[in-house]
């Protein structure tokens, strides 16, 4: 400890020295704010006799903290170390104890932070307020902005029971004396507060756990309960920089968001104070309550776009539990010093009405500020209104045009929504069922195609959830709705996405026309490629969200001359912040795209990386978070990605390329036609096919030509054009890889991936340089008088707009002819066979087609293969035919009149054999089946014939999915492919046979005891069952089910809350 002598200081002529107060300044090392605070203290009109500077960073104290200060005569400046102090209160206690001889003569201690510079008359007003008033325990000062003493921070404050801090002062409010009437308050800030020394010593200062937040509240509450008054002196002002609140070391580093850095310590401090001050037994229940509330509060923080504070909401209650012993001690000390009950403080707390009024005032103030900033001058406002009217008119025209095109192309699909029809055809599998079927497919992990397989369902099923919400959980209607509204969704997406690049309404309308006319979209619809259709409808929305998420979209500027902006993004000012709403939306859109076309997962992640890199180079990445955009897609595809990695060497990488839905072969067009978007035949023959192909190629040729022209721009648009071509290269490479990779087999034909998603990505990327080539042409032409320039622009507009428009209309009109998708007219499986499938026995139907020389077959659990059975894993596994259990049985059934194969059919759980066409070349196959032993013809339709599988010994025998084969044979009910039944006792060990492929995830128990899974020669599932009677349970339960679902649900919940357009709360001391 050292003292600075005052003998060499100049005489203080205008100031008086009082021995009634001792100033304590706690410093965290030398800084500019500390020097100003000390000079302000030493410049008071009434000076404290002793000024103690506590250095909490050095031991011994750093002499540079007070070197060069002019200490007035009569003032003792003491520099001492408090390096072991954990907070402000502990440092003050330490130095007061070490300097007890100098301090005991004072009645008051004046507490000051290093960043709290008092105005010259602050101490004088404080001493005047407490003079002769023996009931005041602490007197606080009015806190004003550092460097702006005319702007208020607080004049005392109160809190709500839930911890909301209310000062009654708006941020940046001008001090006009409107709050000078305050006196008794609940609490005051310790910066500049005058505390009675005897009270400080009696209460042992502030709580050791607190600091730098809520320590003043805790001290004031204890002072109140000890019978003393807490007052604020509005005439005594202190400039407070609030460095601890903002987590900075200099006032120049403070921004509008730096206050969020201290949210965690502020929250922990409030939970601690609230628990310490809680009445009776409630204090012991509060930590548990806080833990229960932590998750909803964290989700709310995410909703209001404060994800960093969500973690603080989770961890703060657990921190509080670790301070249980400190809570007990604080309550004990508080009870010893208390003189009045807690309920006497209730009038000083804020009520719900006070909170509502404060929120209303803040909301109105922010709205007025936004309106003032948005409006600008009157001339610019008039231009904005005029442009908004033109934009609304153009958007209405776009919607009307898209609606008409939707009616032409997709009326059958829209009609199916209202009629409850099921759409099938091409690669589109029939969708049926409700939310229960959807959840079973998502969560089970067991695919029921053929003999079953441990494989995740295609992520496309999860992507149907938003549409199913609109259709009330009807999956078939959801599929029809997505197909029917795809043109409208795609066109609107193109309109809004193009608005991020250009403000020219003509260019935006051209972008809409081109995007809805590209042939890759119409061919995807015609072939029933639901995933590719969803990709085309979603890509523009993803591009728009990504542009906002990385900060590449700035505020629009308006030309007061009335001309539309030329839309040169390079000339626009870069935005300063990104949008967390856009980050959430981009993540969800990317998940939807990856679910609809897994082949796009890696390319789109590369696109996100490129966009983020460019944003960082421009300095427009703002708060960031864009690197989290791929997270929902990765979480959704995680089960598939794990399978891809595990089976990579065996061709598992093909699973990412396989198109969701049915695996059907398709005729590929020549390679040079694919960049134009024509990747397969157009579905017509003769001259009409040539004309339609020519019309299909026009949009692709136009966009490629304009994209090449965009490369010729020499300004900032040229860079955008080059970026567009880079992204287009990624799309073309994706399409080429997909169309040349075999992913499955359709009977005997190889099936390759569908290039539609890659071509849609390439087309969207090429529209970037194409729009840069068109943008600004109209504005440039207006600078000249009417002549060839204007005529050239008009001619160009006609050339690039009319052909795609005509092509879109023709493609829409011919869609009913070219498409393979139509409403299902009849059931593939007769009703009597469906009863076998849906009964408790869960028998399969073996569907045959072809001739005796070449026959194809399918094992059906439903009315055909349905969409919820679609799995890329199963599709790729068909390339490996070595484990096909059905082919030998079908060969024996057809080749030897079925003698001796009935037992094999029963083992496979086949209860019926269906021949889809028993006429013509298939008549011989029907004759073979008629003579097969154990097959009994049941029904015959116009074409199909159905046989029931029996045994020669028992014509009434019914095949069951699960049965105990030992004598006597016992068929077991198995609804939803799970067994929960009671079996009788037997004389010996029995064997349970299940017509399902064996896999580790199958579990069986008898009376709660696990049963051993046995190996069967045919690779099917079996369990050894003991002789005892009891409850038998069999089900498939993958061990990773709960972690996967929790991970996916958590990620999607977070991103959905981020995507909600809820305004972000402003940071601050709350």
TIDRENLUM-972563 format. One line per field, with one value per residue (C-alpha): x, y, z. Coordinates in steps of 0.001 Angstrom, whole numbers, plus 500000, padded with zeros to 6 digits. Example, Ala and Ser with C-alpha at 12.3 -4.5 7.8 and 13.67 -1.06 7.14 Angstrom:
# TIDRENLUM-972563
c1	512300_513670 .
c2	495500_498940 .
c3	507800_507140 .
This chain:
# TIDRENLUM-972563
c1	500000_501291_500024_500475_501453_499404_502105_503203_499673_498250_495985_492333_490579_487125_486770_486302_487488_485128_486189_482706_483220_485852_485971_486769_487665_488139_490361_491315_494662_495596_493162_491925_488571_490286_492368_489256_487386_490228_490512_486754_486950_489815_487904_484804_483465_483355_486340_486551_489346_490527_490536_491397_492315_492073_494162_492639_495179_498563_500228_501803_499710_500819_502032_501251_497567_498009_501224_500896_497623_497182_496038_494422_495619_493971_493188_494962_495233_495911_496861_496503_496277_493223_494520_492755_489335_486833_484491_483824_482392_485251_487799_486002_485938_489616_490827_488478_489875_493467_492888_490663_492638_491982_488406_486910_486710_484278_480553_480108_481950_481627_481783_483012_483742_486764_484394_482130_483247_481189_480247_481963_479078_478044_479478_478208_474644_474906_476152_473505_470765_471866_472795_470698_468788_469546_467297_469176_471398_472461_472070_472519_473435_471754_473729_474232_475982_479758_480718_477063_475833_472576_471492_470143_470940_468968_467677_467298_465449_463099_462613_459700_459293_460494_463695_462842_464881_462892_464480_461632_464171_464200_467578_469226_466534_467472_467738_465322_464730_461692_462912_464277_461262_462335_463641_462764_463418_463870_467541_470300_473455_476622_478556_478643_476552_477110_476808_476672_479828_478100_475513_478238_480057_476891_475851_479442_479181_477989_477579_480770_478912_477664_479471_479510_475764_472893_475286_473699_470203_471156_472777_469839_467326_469253_469570_465814_465091_467456_465176_467153_465992_467336_467153_468341_469676_468853_470940_474100_475158_477797_478923_478948_480570_479117_482192_481327_477841_479272_482299_484801_487712_487137_483925_484790_484313_480657_478092_474378_475036_477945_475569_474607_478067_477215_473814_475042_476541_473509_471118_473070_473230_469491_468670_470929_469394_465860_466569_468246_465360_462583_460256_460009_460399_459944_463661_464450_461996_463146_466278_464163_461651_464411_465722_462236_461831_465293_464392_461281_463228_466090_463663_462216_465703_466170_462798_463787_467069_469373_470824_473928_471807_469903_472895_473041_469385_470213_473328_472374_469993_472611_475172_472674_472393_476171_475825_473391_475692_476248_472479_472060_474765_473344_469844_471212_473102_470127_467786_470139_470174_466510_464229_461184_459415_459863_456248_456887_459014_456249_455035_458502_458578_457318_453882_452697_451059_454406_456059_453319_453609_457392_457124_454522_456700_459735_457718_456295_459712_461293_458428_458784_462520_462067_459402_461627_464584_462451_460659_463577_462755_459386_460630_462260_459159_456974_459291_459111_455336_455179_457624_455729_452513_454203_455722_452370_450781_453543_453270_449510_450058_452635_450265_447433_449685_451051_447535_446409_449459_448844_445250_446379_449146_448017_444251_444190_446546_444547_441339_442883_443355_439621_438476_440830_442417_445841_448324_450609_452712_456317_458586_455749_454682_451182_451014_448453_447946_448013_450382_450653_451919_454255_455714_456038_458047_460266_460941_460933_464197_462807_461892_459088_459865_460212_461383_462281_465601_467187_467244_466063_463206_463933_464173_461579_458923_459966_459806_456089_455312_454591_452175_450527_449820_447837_445939_445072_447547_446421_449631_448054_446508_449854_451620_448885_449020_452781_452561_449560_451054_454637_454406_452974_455618_458449_457279_456808_460192_461785_460039_461282_464739_465354_464409_467569_469596_467663_464919_463897_460330_460725_463786_462045_459023_461357_463019_459613_458707_462020_462044_458582_459302_462513_462020_463704_460710_458045_459935_460252_456503_455806_458008_456590_459844_458368_461786_462978_459724_460208_463786_462683_460011_462319_465640_464750_463533_466772_468813_466918_467329_471029_471674_470128_471805_475318_474579_474859_471548_471505_468836_467337_468166_465696_466351_464369_464147_461714_463908_464278_467582_469972_470558_474324_474927_478585_477647_475313_476578_477267_474900_476339_474459_473112_469644_469216_465716_467306_469851_467008_465006_468024_468784_465228_465126_468449_467093_464046_466249_468547_465553_464018_467342_470189_472512_472346_473583_477284_476882_474640_476989_479728_477450_476903_480651_481300_478612_479967_483523_482483_480477_483480_485608_483057_482870_479141_478979_477724_477143_477718_475935_475768_478093_475291_472957_473841_473148_469428_470145_472967_470795_467896_470101_472295_470966_471445_474900_475997_474910_476743_479976_479711_479036_481163_483525_480576_479008_477177_477953_475282_472648_473197_472561_469456_466299_463601_460537_460196_463288_462258_464442_464208_465519_468341_468658_472018_474538_474501_470776_471070_472609_469490_467380_466123_467372_464816_462197_459251_456591_455349_455970_456399_456649_455013_457974_460464_458478_458068_461783_462578_460257_461769_465271_464433_464541_467864_469357_468149_469513_472873_473133_472336_474690_477498_476628_476830_480502_481159_480169_483205_481761_480787_478218_481020_482148_478585_478435_481598_480255_477076_479030_481030_477813_476339_479361_478587_475003_475971_478539_475901_473447_476046_477165_473571_472563_475621_475538_473605_471797_469396_467678_464139_463454_466416_466959_469613_468340_470441_469998_467718_469581_466665_467845_471314_469916_467592_470585_472552_469660_469202_472935_472922_470067_472484_474735_471700_469973_473182_473273_469692_469728_470245_469492_466203_467738_470619_468238_466227_469235_468858_466055_463734_465607_467291_468450_464912_463770_466655_465730_462101_463120_465452_462673_460355_462988_463980_460456_457948_459460_459750_456227_454873_456820_455429_451858_452305_454003_451187_448512_450198_450919_447847_449157_452859_452652_452766_451143_447419_444865_444845_441825_441800_443514_446575_445815_442223_440202_440251_444041_444218_442255_445035_447622_445779_444661_446574_448311_450018_450313_452157_451009_453365_452605_453719_453770_455272_455347_456583_459902_460453_458603_458954_457799_457215_456419_453626_452568_450196_448273_451505_454802_453888_455809_456523_458497_460792_464424_467616_469401_467082_467277_471074_471076_469191_472430_473639_471294_473077_470731_467426_465303_462311_463806_464424_460905_459359_461466_460386_456756_456728_459177_457938_454239_454692_455343_457024_457259_454232_456306_458720_455834_454562_458042_458118_454737_453103_449378_448310_449723_448525_448921_448259_447307_446116_445414_447573_451180_450553_447856_450427_451690_448135_447799_450994_449726_446353_448139_450454_449881_448678_447407_443659_442149_440045_439054_439412_438970_438994_442687_444164_443787_444329_445299_445347_448222_447120_448584_447573_446695_444521_442802_441609_445161_445932_449449_450769_453722_454680_454100_455421_456273_456553_453617_451040_451704_450454_449837_450412_448690_451146_449483_451975_454671_454904_453783_452199_450176_449832_450988_450129_452665_454215_456123_459448_461436_459704_460854_459276_459512_458960_458748_461182_464861_466975_468623_470233_467484_464787_464050_461808_460827_458712_457378_459974_462897_464841_464772_467756_467681_468556_470110_467900_469103_467041_468295_464900_464150_463696_463730_464035_460924_460830_458042_456460_453325_453140_453257_455314_456522_458467_459364_462090_463787_467026_469246_470082_466441_466101_469429_468696_465184_466331_469117_466872_464017_466290_468011_464763_463123_465994_466020_462239_462327_465140_463100_460108_459997_460111_462033_465278_465229_467639_470487_470785_470643_467592 .
c2	500000_503478_506967_509903_513053_516169_518625_519425_519832_523276_524867_524022_527363_526413_523012_521962_518721_516673_513924_512467_510512_508166_507438_503880_503374_499789_499510_496664_498088_501337_502672_505947_505629_505132_508292_510296_508831_509699_513241_513662_512491_514887_517745_517643_520818_518865_516533_513324_513382_509958_508482_504761_503168_499365_497607_494156_493098_493628_492709_494980_497722_499328_502872_503967_504036_507253_508630_512183_512978_516407_515616_518612_519712_517909_514826_511546_509365_505757_503067_499513_496041_493803_491215_488348_489986_488186_491110_494754_494187_491941_494517_497261_495147_494321_497906_499176_496571_497399_501145_500950_503655_506243_505161_504786_508549_508714_508084_507305_505448_506617_503599_504142_501809_502586_503622_505904_509528_511768_515272_517987_518513_514837_514234_517559_516726_513251_514523_517238_514610_512442_515268_515034_512025_509130_506647_506556_503537_504136_507062_506437_508852_509488_507561_509180_508149_508294_511394_512429_513747_514946_511344_509142_505545_505220_507166_504242_501162_498367_494792_492514_489276_487441_489493_492126_495254_498470_501911_503923_505442_504895_504145_507450_509496_513161_514398_517290_516837_514637_512052_514426_513862_510346_509619_506293_503435_499682_499774_501970_501205_501006_503168_506525_505309_506714_503958_504446_502835_501260_499651_498364_496803_495402_493697_492724_494532_492845_489096_487340_485347_488459_491005_492957_492383_492416_493089_496505_494987_492401_495013_497413_494682_493731_497386_497772_494715_496043_499037_501617_503701_503430_506730_508177_511728_512924_516077_513962_512607_510044_509292_505499_503715_500296_498449_495323_495230_495311_493123_495651_497666_500977_502933_503129_499348_499476_498575_497816_494090_494034_494007_490456_489281_489674_488014_484793_486426_488725_485774_483733_486704_487275_483604_483705_486901_485673_482400_484119_486545_483958_483379_480252_476877_478374_479088_475338_474707_477567_475837_472885_475258_477094_473819_472914_476330_476429_474566_476653_479825_478651_477978_481439_482944_481141_482425_486030_485432_485248_481737_482545_483311_480045_478137_480522_479760_476044_476207_478963_476825_474110_476708_477860_474328_474271_477402_475757_476175_479850_480356_478863_481145_484257_483529_482970_486274_488085_486686_487841_491421_491660_493977_494107_491284_490650_491507_495112_495462_494371_497910_498735_495868_496359_495016_493399_496688_498462_495873_496153_499934_499777_497297_499479_502574_500755_499271_502652_504292_501640_501847_505610_505280_502682_504768_507837_505959_504200_507270_509556_512748_513353_513081_509702_508540_509431_507480_504485_504537_504743_501877_499793_500267_499119_496166_495080_495339_493229_490643_490403_489795_487109_485349_485409_484006_481290_480406_479994_477880_475765_475167_474096_471766_470400_470402_466576_466773_469531_467617_464591_466643_467245_463854_461887_460138_458517_459573_456934_456525_456570_456837_458125_455445_455522_457369_456360_456654_459401_460692_457257_455707_458652_458330_454550_454934_457655_456137_452365_451943_448781_448821_446453_445981_442350_440379_443496_445159_447282_450439_454013_455250_457912_461364_462544_461070_463506_466369_465688_466887_470566_469569_466975_469716_471532_468391_467308_464402_462862_461711_461075_464547_466042_464487_465702_469177_469457_468429_470665_473803_473255_475806_478452_477815_477782_480960_482920_481733_482990_486358_486963_485460_487627_490641_490057_490637_493228_495761_495788_494483_493443_491325_489741_488815_487344_485259_483884_482983_481255_479325_477823_476943_474943_471409_469668_470618_469405_466178_465537_465977_463725_460936_461189_462433_464023_464792_466649_468634_469689_470704_472937_474581_475079_476140_479829_480112_478566_480969_483951_482781_482035_485476_487112_484667_485518_489234_489546_491399_495025_497645_498873_502340_504479_506887_510083_510587_507682_505247_501757_500712_499070_496393_496363_494508_495440_499122_498698_499235_495981_495235_495192_492233_488941_487701_484834_484370_483751_481375_479303_479450_478569_475592_474288_474829_473020_470124_469993_470015_467312_465182_465559_464887_463573_464002_467768_467594_467947_470445_472724_472580_473712_476534_477607_477590_479705_482203_482477_482934_485722_487376_487372_488909_491683_492107_491447_488207_490149_488059_484920_481643_480834_477872_476202_476181_472578_471250_470378_468608_466592_465713_464624_462497_461228_457617_457471_459064_456534_453704_455349_455558_452001_450494_452907_450285_448096_450894_452579_455998_455238_455714_459476_459466_457271_459279_458941_456972_454053_452894_452800_452876_455829_456645_459154_461839_462586_464284_467577_468012_467751_471226_472556_470781_468019_464880_462313_461785_464149_461452_462022_460350_461588_465243_466366_464958_466953_470167_469634_468912_472155_474101_472401_473424_477116_478187_476458_478045_481505_481323_479973_482733_485462_483907_484075_487704_488374_487386_490369_492882_494765_496194_494391_492380_490516_489011_487847_486301_484335_483172_482017_479939_478333_477333_476159_473925_472322_471717_470254_467976_466763_466066_464246_462074_461164_460257_458042_456162_452922_452928_449984_447545_447594_443904_443320_446908_449059_452220_455384_458480_461296_464443_466810_468258_468956_470622_472773_473899_474657_476603_478701_479418_480454_482842_484819_485933_486094_488626_490613_490844_492153_494398_498070_497963_499815_502446_502973_503347_506036_508321_508801_510094_507629_505683_502418_501804_501656_499513_497121_496720_496022_493508_491753_491562_489947_487472_486283_486278_485199_481782_480544_481760_479914_476812_476904_477176_474343_472114_472776_472018_468749_467648_465346_463545_463354_462600_459118_460306_459780_458942_455282_453767_450352_448473_446541_443902_442529_443291_439714_439638_442988_441445_438858_441654_443767_440978_439952_437231_439865_437545_438770_438675_437385_439422_437799_439038_437892_434478_431026_431891_435186_436127_439100_439135_441394_440729_443050_443965_446677_447575_447651_449151_452379_455584_454849_451789_453839_453481_454219_451668_448877_450112_450001_446618_445197_445470_442613_439717_436972_437018_436912_434250_434692_433964_430213_429808_431572_429460_426250_427368_428051_425488_422337_422903_424050_420612_420895_424672_425388_425023_427624_429994_429490_430138_433438_434419_434390_433877_434578_434590_437287_437220_440712_439553_436015_436661_436513_435469_435126_432486_429705_431095_431010_427376_426489_428125_426358_423004_423895_421823_423935_426867_427394_429857_432389_435243_436215_439758_441138_440428_439398_436077_435404_432073_431305_429331_426195_422806_419423_418253_421254_423318_425766_426512_430236_431529_433677_436038_434513_430953_428396_425490_422636_420271_421579_424508_427788_430913_434123_437481_440208_443569_446177_443474_443103_440288_440755_437653_434814_431348_428030_425690_422768_419606_420737_423574_425268_427418_430686_431298_434823_435555_438438_438790_438279_441387_442315_444793_442150_441414_438709_438112_435493_436679_439452_437069_437604_434789_433677_434488_431401_431093_429623_428207_430634_433689_434442_435370_432776_432478_429535_429494_427506_425145_427476_429480_433244_436553_436530_439867_440396_443740_445511_448217_449745_450916_454190_455171_457491_459346_459912_461161_463396_464848_465459_466809_469146_470520_471094_472692_475148_476059_476331_478793_480711_480883_482432_486119_487400_490607_490244_491712_494529_493807_495555_495216_493139 .
c3	500000_499163_499711_497395_499280_498811_499980_496437_495103_494403_496957_496485_496405_495040_496757_500341_501857_503961_506300_506264_503062_501697_497967_496846_493184_492008_488915_486587_485564_483855_481270_479853_481621_484981_484519_483727_486694_489097_487710_488130_491741_492463_490813_493009_494568_497809_498013_500027_502567_501447_497967_497847_494507_494562_491905_491325_488694_490289_493573_494637_493106_489858_490599_487057_487957_489989_488540_487313_489059_490695_494226_495944_499345_502213_500146_500807_497681_498651_496118_497379_495885_495942_493516_495232_495079_492829_492279_493006_496488_497555_496384_498321_501497_501154_500803_503520_505881_504957_505409_508468_510309_507604_506904_510392_510810_507876_508038_504350_501601_498006_495690_492135_489235_487113_484295_486391_486261_488600_487544_489641_492089_492445_495917_497182_496172_497646_501000_500989_500436_503372_505704_508846_507505_509802_507966_504638_504186_500604_498215_494529_491779_488464_485859_482444_479257_479189_477219_476958_480308_478739_477969_480732_481685_484910_487894_490251_489131_490075_488943_488316_490294_487168_486990_484375_485147_484685_484827_483324_480942_477196_475565_474681_476473_476876_480463_480850_484553_483933_486463_489096_491331_492236_495706_497323_494931_495141_494159_492793_490897_492966_490498_492310_495262_498742_501378_505116_506484_509478_507192_504890_507819_509348_506090_505165_501855_498701_498240_497165_494507_492717_490610_488504_488000_490522_493402_493837_493819_496412_498662_498339_499170_502281_503273_502848_504974_507646_508078_506096_503147_499625_497791_494509_494211_490666_491057_491532_488157_487210_483677_483419_480455_481461_480200_482196_480682_477169_477854_476455_477805_476027_475346_471650_471384_472433_469759_469762_470263_472723_475716_474767_475818_479496_479314_480929_484050_484347_484182_486723_489077_488915_489533_492554_493970_493314_495135_498083_498517_497990_500969_503115_501396_497935_497678_497665_494810_492624_491221_490124_488559_486733_485326_484053_482476_480939_477753_476899_477654_475457_472624_473081_472859_469566_468374_469051_467213_470235_469830_471849_474898_474565_475952_478897_479604_479678_481864_484331_486458_486790_487878_490489_491877_492396_494585_496981_499981_499165_498977_502441_503846_502179_503472_506966_506982_505503_508151_510945_509693_508649_510607_508346_506422_502731_501936_502870_499712_497331_496532_495245_492715_489175_488369_485170_484235_484586_482353_479734_479729_479358_476493_474793_475083_473715_470876_469875_470084_467878_465389_465168_464621_461890_460186_460254_458813_456219_454992_454206_452357_450738_447147_447739_449576_446604_444298_446616_446634_442854_442449_445022_443037_439824_441637_443054_439634_438080_440850_440360_436647_437441_439828_437292_434583_436840_437939_434335_433516_436617_435534_432054_433171_436523_436656_436985_439970_441645_441008_442688_445870_446212_444965_447182_444187_444307_441617_440114_437022_435925_438948_441133_443594_445074_448370_450918_454626_457211_459872_461475_458228_457719_461218_460953_457757_459227_462627_462180_460287_458680_455004_454084_450399_449311_452370_454311_454997_457703_455622_456132_454017_451407_453056_450539_452841_455581_453087_452590_456132_455269_452505_454748_457272_454571_453589_457097_457118_453811_452118_448709_448696_449766_446769_444421_445959_445506_441867_441233_442756_441605_438765_441089_443750_441217_439504_442711_443899_440678_441103_444642_444085_441022_443132_445150_441984_440026_440570_436941_436851_433222_433978_436969_434857_432239_434960_435981_432375_431751_435046_434540_430898_431249_429868_432792_434913_432461_431780_435517_435909_432916_434302_437826_439373_442472_443958_440864_440741_444381_443603_440756_442902_445910_444392_443898_447478_448707_446575_447999_451598_451051_449586_452654_455044_453878_453567_449784_449511_450525_450873_447633_446380_444508_441703_442311_438581_438461_436550_437892_439333_436967_439556_439616_442874_442817_442998_445956_449493_451246_454128_457608_459078_457992_458809_461244_459837_456460_457988_459416_456182_454041_456272_455991_452227_451833_453884_451599_448504_449858_450827_447367_445612_447810_444838_445470_449073_448297_445388_447417_450405_448019_446848_450457_451039_447937_448917_452443_451188_448837_451599_453913_451185_450797_454544_454519_456487_459515_462622_460577_461127_457419_457909_459898_456890_455823_459334_458875_455584_457130_460142_457927_455688_458541_458511_454751_454957_457569_455282_452372_454365_455679_452231_450193_448826_447802_445778_448619_447113_444496_447200_447039_443287_443267_442668_445364_444345_441989_440141_436479_433401_431018_427568_427702_425020_423321_425556_423643_424311_428070_428625_426906_429512_427222_428948_427705_425038_425074_425057_421496_418137_414596_413526_416776_418682_416571_416977_420719_421102_419285_421579_424630_423564_423129_426831_427359_424249_425287_428811_427610_424999_427509_430058_427509_426846_430570_430488_428236_430904_432162_435381_438574_436648_434904_438203_438876_435422_436036_439394_437678_435184_438007_439756_436454_435983_439328_438222_434834_436477_438922_436105_434026_436918_437738_434181_433697_436997_437357_440678_440424_438059_436716_436117_433797_432640_434358_435998_436046_438138_437017_435841_436454_439817_438468_435339_437459_439508_436341_434809_437940_438020_434332_435010_437193_434289_431987_434250_434632_430830_430696_433765_433112_429386_429757_432042_429619_426651_428456_428462_424720_422578_420876_418238_417389_420950_422317_419380_419948_423623_422719_420048_422474_425049_422529_421346_424836_426327_423681_422714_426346_427012_423981_424953_428507_427233_424699_427265_429704_427087_426047_429620_429807_426710_427536_431246_432685_435914_436306_438946_439903_438165_439822_442577_441562_444197_444315_447415_448687_448539_450299_453135_453493_453556_456113_458415_461478_459465_457231_454222_451127_447517_444812_441672_438401_434827_431528_429913_430796_429156_430935_434077_436374_439952_442940_446571_447690_451225_450024_446904_444935_446069_447887_448439_452113_450972_448738_449786_447892_450058_448888_445293_445205_446943_443951_441973_444166_443336_445208_448214_446310_448082_445811_442370_442974_444318_441308_438959_440659_440676_436933_435709_437430_437717_441278_442723_446148_446240_448411_451562_450170_449465_453008_454420_452512_453901_450454_450845_447256_443735_441335_437569_436247_432738_431956_428280_425176_425750_429490_429036_429196_432504_433856_432806_434652_437830_437509_437591_440458_443551_446451_444373_444406_441917_443806_441482_437869_436650_433151_432893_436254_438059_441772_443376_447083_448569_450444_451306_449847_453346_454226_451562_454237_455339_455753_455357_458204_458486_461849_463009_465443_463175_465688_466019_466442_464095_465499_463402_465311_464716_463765_463084_461861_461648_465426_467705_471106_471949_474445_473452_475165_476681_474812_475597_474134_472603_469727_466796_465739_461987_460673_456956_457154_456426_459559_460993_464324_465230_465713_469361_470851_474473_476235_479566_479443_478895_475652_473087_471049_467348_465299_461868_459172_455872_453830_455752_457241_460809_463528_467307_469688_471908_475122_476150_478670_478035_478315_476540_473350_471953_468737_467195_465292_467297_466114_468944_467186_466692_469675_469169_465475_466107_468966_466829_463845_465929_467862_464760_462903_465927_466291_462600_462450_465351_463669_460471_462243_461258_464839_465336_467243_470740_471377_473739_477037_480745_481408 .
